Amino acid sequence: MEYEIKQISLTSVLKVSFLVALTVSSIVIMFFTLIIARLANFINTSLVTAGGMELIKNIDFDFFTIVFGSIFNGLILTGLILFIMALTIIFYNLYARYVGGVKIELKNDNQLK
């Protein structure tokens, strides 16, 4: 059987992609924030112990700052990702309308034997 993908629904792809991209990007940004907070604390402690000055002063990495900051940054990153995806889908639909879409050929297991 041969199928041709002539059009991709923009709204259905963006609905699912929004949830996936927001969740993944927020979690990844939260982990990076925790790593950076721990690293900054280690650097300050090491510099003070060695007799130097504090490199970073008055940084408060509490729970709400990390969670809401990662969600906010995740929303910005998700918006950028969805904008690029929307442009890609629009250009694919225009290309498929005038030139033709991607053709996929599926074979049954009985046909292979």
C-alpha positions as semicolon CSV with decimal commas, in nm:
position;residue;x (nm);y (nm);z (nm)
1;M;0,000;0,000;0,000
2;E;0,125;0,342;-0,087
3;Y;0,022;0,655;0,100
4;E;0,098;1,019;0,033
5;I;0,101;1,280;0,308
6;K;-0,056;1,576;0,133
7;Q;-0,128;1,799;0,431
8;I;-0,040;1,820;0,800
9;S;-0,292;1,973;1,039
10;L;-0,128;2,272;1,204
11;T;-0,353;2,294;1,510
12;S;-0,335;1,927;1,605
13;V;0,044;1,917;1,585
14;L;0,083;2,239;1,785
15;K;-0,157;2,123;2,059
16;V;0,039;1,808;2,130
17;S;0,378;1,972;2,077
18;F;0,295;2,253;2,320
19;L;0,236;2,014;2,608
20;V;0,538;1,797;2,531
21;A;0,778;2,087;2,468
22;L;0,665;2,281;2,776
23;T;0,700;1,980;3,005
24;V;1,038;1,869;2,875
25;S;1,191;2,216;2,854
26;S;1,070;2,313;3,204
27;I;1,216;1,997;3,357
28;V;1,548;2,035;3,174
29;I;1,576;2,404;3,270
30;M;1,493;2,317;3,632
31;F;1,774;2,061;3,646
32;F;2,022;2,304;3,488
33;T;1,919;2,571;3,739
34;L;1,977;2,332;4,027
35;I;2,319;2,238;3,889
36;I;2,416;2,604;3,842
37;A;2,294;2,694;4,192
38;R;2,498;2,412;4,345
39;L;2,804;2,507;4,139
40;A;2,776;2,875;4,237
41;N;2,750;2,779;4,603
42;F;3,056;2,554;4,571
43;I;3,259;2,827;4,400
44;N;3,169;3,084;4,668
45;T;3,251;2,844;4,949
46;S;3,583;2,754;4,789
47;L;3,683;3,116;4,733
48;V;3,593;3,223;5,088
49;T;3,782;2,924;5,232
50;A;4,090;3,010;5,025
51;G;4,088;3,362;5,163
52;G;3,952;3,531;4,857
53;M;3,640;3,731;4,802
54;E;3,293;3,607;4,723
55;L;3,236;3,585;4,350
56;I;2,857;3,587;4,358
57;K;2,669;3,773;4,630
58;N;2,307;3,767;4,742
59;I;2,170;3,497;4,512
60;D;1,864;3,328;4,653
61;F;1,785;2,995;4,492
62;D;1,470;2,901;4,678
63;F;1,211;2,649;4,561
64;F;0,962;2,898;4,413
65;T;1,230;3,089;4,224
66;I;1,354;2,771;4,060
67;V;1,008;2,632;3,977
68;F;0,850;2,951;3,845
69;G;1,168;3,057;3,668
70;S;1,194;2,725;3,490
71;I;0,825;2,735;3,390
72;F;0,861;3,092;3,261
73;N;1,178;3,010;3,067
74;G;1,012;2,690;2,945
75;L;0,722;2,896;2,808
76;I;0,960;3,122;2,619
77;L;1,154;2,826;2,476
78;T;0,829;2,646;2,389
79;G;0,702;2,954;2,207
80;L;1,018;2,965;1,999
81;I;0,997;2,593;1,921
82;L;0,629;2,617;1,824
83;F;0,695;2,917;1,600
84;I;0,964;2,723;1,411
85;M;0,737;2,416;1,389
86;A;0,446;2,626;1,259
87;L;0,663;2,776;0,986
88;T;0,790;2,430;0,891
89;I;0,437;2,288;0,868
90;I;0,311;2,585;0,665
91;F;0,599;2,555;0,419
92;Y;0,548;2,176;0,393
93;N;0,178;2,219;0,321
94;L;0,255;2,473;0,047
95;Y;0,522;2,245;-0,099
96;A;0,293;1,940;-0,086
97;R;0,010;2,130;-0,253
98;Y;0,215;2,231;-0,558
99;V;0,486;1,964;-0,587
100;G;0,352;1,663;-0,400
101;G;0,382;1,520;-0,055
102;V;0,594;1,250;0,098
103;K;0,507;0,904;-0,030
104;I;0,517;0,613;0,212
105;E;0,495;0,251;0,103
106;L;0,380;-0,002;0,360
107;K;0,424;-0,371;0,300
108;N;0,234;-0,649;0,463
109;D;0,432;-0,931;0,628
110;N;0,255;-1,182;0,403
111;Q;0,386;-1,003;0,094
112;L;0,747;-1,028;0,214
113;K;0,748;-1,409;0,235
